[in-house]
Amino acid sequence: MLKKIHFTGIFCIVIIILTACYQPDPPVANNEEKGDFSFSGYEWKLKSSTTTVGPGPNIFSASSNNVWLDANNMLHLKITKNGTKWHCSEVVSTKEFGYGTYIFTTASDLTKLDANAIFGLFTWNSYSFQQQANSEVDIEFSHWGNANDSLLLTYSVQPVWFSNPSPYIERTRRPTMPVKKLKGTCTHVFKWTPDLITWESYEGDAYPSSNPLSSWSYDKNNRTRQKIEGSRTSDPVVIPAPADSTNVRFNLWLLNGLAPLTNTESEVVIKSFRFIPL
């Protein structure tokens, strides 16, 4: 179990406080491999590396300073500095996911992210690069290195080849909204089907909700595109399909492995995650 609880007050009453505040982990979903911790009814593993790996590349830490559950079973991800090195965080579901609706609620001020920090939820499959561009659909929050950029929210479907002189601009959308809307609790959703992906964001923690912030859709009538990664090139795809071993990941990382622009740590809080199969 992964728990980190911050207290103030007299040390001698810590045991009493721990007993009062403790909440058991959510139940483990059926047919799901045991992970390092449970969150929102699912099992999750911690990503850890001693050398730089993608995305970024960055060093990822499994330390409780980088990933923990608080007393309310909310998930915290943090970028920390350890000596001279910055450590990022990522958690990976043990459950395999497919077509359906992915819903998560954030409970922290996302406008405080450093300009080089990126927070995201995305689907991923390490084995489907060739045919399905890693089966990746994304919701991300970042200034993308520009502290003055107020378009913090990004919806995208891979392949998105940003290094291409003519990027696949039709595969990503950064909706316009008042940046202050991302200061409080928000719920973000994407529904993934063979023919259409739709993204939606709402104020508050309810879905569906009458307080929409933004939305976007991407259908199968768009152009096929290839994912290019180093020396590898995928088959052309329009909407990638899930495959065996497609999982869900939350991460908080640094753009191009660069240090935070403000030289300060970033943290996000995820209140919940749920999935509705198609």
N, C-alpha and C positions, 0 to 999 in steps of 0.2 A: 504494500500500500504506500502511496506517495502522498505525504501530508506535510504541509509547512504552515504553521499558524503563528502570526505575530501578536505579541501581547505587550501591554503596558501595565504597570502596577507592581505589587510586591511579589518577589520571587516565591515566597513561602506558600502562596496560594495557587501556584501554577498547576499542581495536580488537580485541584478542585476545578479550575477553569477548563483544563483539558477534558475532564469528565463531563462537564456541563455542555461544552461546545462540540464534542465529538459526534459525527454523523457517519453511519456505516456507508461503505461504497455501494453504488447502485448494483443491482443484480447483473450477473454476466449473461449476455445474450446466448441463446441456444446455438449449438454447433459452432462455437467460437473458441479459437485458441486462447489460452491464458496469456495475458500480456504482463507488462510491468506495473500497470495500475488500471483501475476502472474509472470511467467518466461517462456520464449520461447513458448508462446502461450498456456501454461497449468497452471492450478491452483494447488497450493501447500499449505500444512499445516505444521506448525512448531511443532516439537516434543519437549515436555517439561516435566521434572520430577524434583521432589524435593528430591527424594531418588534414589539410584543407580538401574538402569534397564539395560537390554541388548540392544545392545552388550557391552561387557566389563566385568562386568557391570560398567556403568558410569552415571553421572548426565548429563542430556541434557537440554540446555537452549534455550528459544525462544527469548532471548534478541537480540537487534540489534547490540550488540557487538559480537555476535556469528554468526548471519545470516543476510545478507543484500544484497540489489541490489545497484550497483553503478550507476553513471550517464549514463553509456553505457548499462544498464540493464544486466550486468554480475552478476552472483550469487557468493557471497563470503560465505564460511564456515570457522569457526575459532574455535580452542580450546583455551579457556581463563582460567586464574586463578582468582578466586573470593575469596579473603581472603586466606584460606588454602586449598580450594577445586578447582579442575579442572572441567570445564564445557565443554561438547562436543556439537556437532550440528548435526541435521538431519532434512531433509525435505521430505515430503511424498506427492505424487501426489493424487489428489482427483479423477482423471480419472482412470478407470480400464483398464488394458492392457492385451494383450494375445500374441499369436504367431505373430512374425514379426521381424523387424530390429530396434534395439535400438542404437542410435547414440548420442554421446556427445563429446564436445570439451572442453579441458582444456586450460587455459590461464595463468598458473603460473608455477613456477619452482618446480616440484614435488620432485626433489632431495633434497630439503630443509626440507622435512618432518622429524620431530623427529623420532628416531628409534622406539619409542613405538606408534607412530601415524599411523592410518589407514584411508585412504580415499577410498570411494567406491561408485559405482552405482550398484544397484541390484534390482531384482524383489522380491516381498514378498507378502505372503498371510497368515494372522494370523489364518485362518480357514481351511487351507488345509494340516496341518501337517500330519494327519494320512495317507491320500492317496497319497499326492503329495509332502511331505517333505517341506511344506511351499512354493512350486512353486518358488524356489529360483535359480536364475542364477546371477553370480557376475563378475564384473571387479573391482579389488582393487589394491591399491598402498601402499606399506609398506616395511620397513626393517624387520618387524615382530620381533622386539626386539633386532636385531643384527645390530649395527651401521655400521659394515663392510660388510654387505650383499648388493651387488650391483644389485641384481635381484628384482627391485622394483615393477614390474608388475606381477599380478596374475590373471589368468582366472580360474574360477571354476564353477561347477554345483553341487548343493546339492543333496544328502547328502555327506558332506565331514567331516568325523569323525576324527579330528586330535588327540583326546585323546586316540584313539584306539591304542593298541600296534602295530597293523599292519594297518596303516592308509589307507584310500581309495585313494591311490596315483594316480590311473588312472583318478580321477575326478577333478584334478587340474593341472595346468601348469604354470610354472614361466619361460617365454621365456627369452633367452639370447639376450641382445642388449646393445649397448653402453649406459651407464647411462646418458651421456650428452644429448641424444635424448629426454629425458623427462624434460629438462630444459625449452624448449619453447612450443609454441602452438602445441597441438597434438589432434588427433581425434581417438576415441575408439568406437568399434562397436561389437555387437553380434547379430546374426540372430538365432532366436529360432523357431524351427519347431518340429513336433512330432517325427521325425526320426533322426534329426541332429541339433546340435548347432555349429555354427562357430563363432570364435572371430577374430577380426582384429584390428590393431593399425597402425596409419599413422602419419607422420609429417604434420604439417599444419592444416588448418581448413576445408579441402575439403574431401568429400566422395561421390563417390569413388575417389581414389587418385593414382597417380603414384609413391608415396613416402612411400612404406610400411615399417613398423618397425618390426612387428611380426604377427603371426597368429597361430591358433590352431583349431582343430575340435574334436567333441565327438559325436559318433553315437549310435544308439539303440542296436548295437551288443555287447556293453559292459555289464559287470555283473550287476545284480540287487544289490542294497545296501539299508540298512535301516538307517534312521536318528535316532540317539539316543540323547535325550535331557532330562537330569535328569532321572526321572522314566519312561519316555515315549519312546516308540519305534514305528516308522512309519512302514507302509507296505513297502515291497521291491519295489524300483523303479529303472529304468535306466535313462530315461530323464523325469523329472517331468513336468507335464502339468500345464498351467495356469488354474485358476478357478475363480468363481465369487469373486470379491473383490481383485484380484491380482493388486498391484500397483507398482509404481517405486519409489525408494528412493535414495537420495544422503546422505551420512553421513561422518563425520570426527570424529573419536573416538580414545580411548586409549586402547591398548592391555591389557586385563585382568584388566582394570581399574587402571593400574599403572600410576604414574606420568611420564611426559616426561623425558627421560633420560638426556636431556640437561637442564631441568627445564625452557624451553622456550615455548612460544606459537607457534602453527602451523596454517597456513592458506592456503586454496586453492581457486582458482577462476575458475568457470565454465562459459564458454562463451555461450554455447547453448546446447539444447537437442532437439532431434526430434525422431519420431517413424513412421515407415512405416509398416502398417499392412500386414500380409501374404496374 
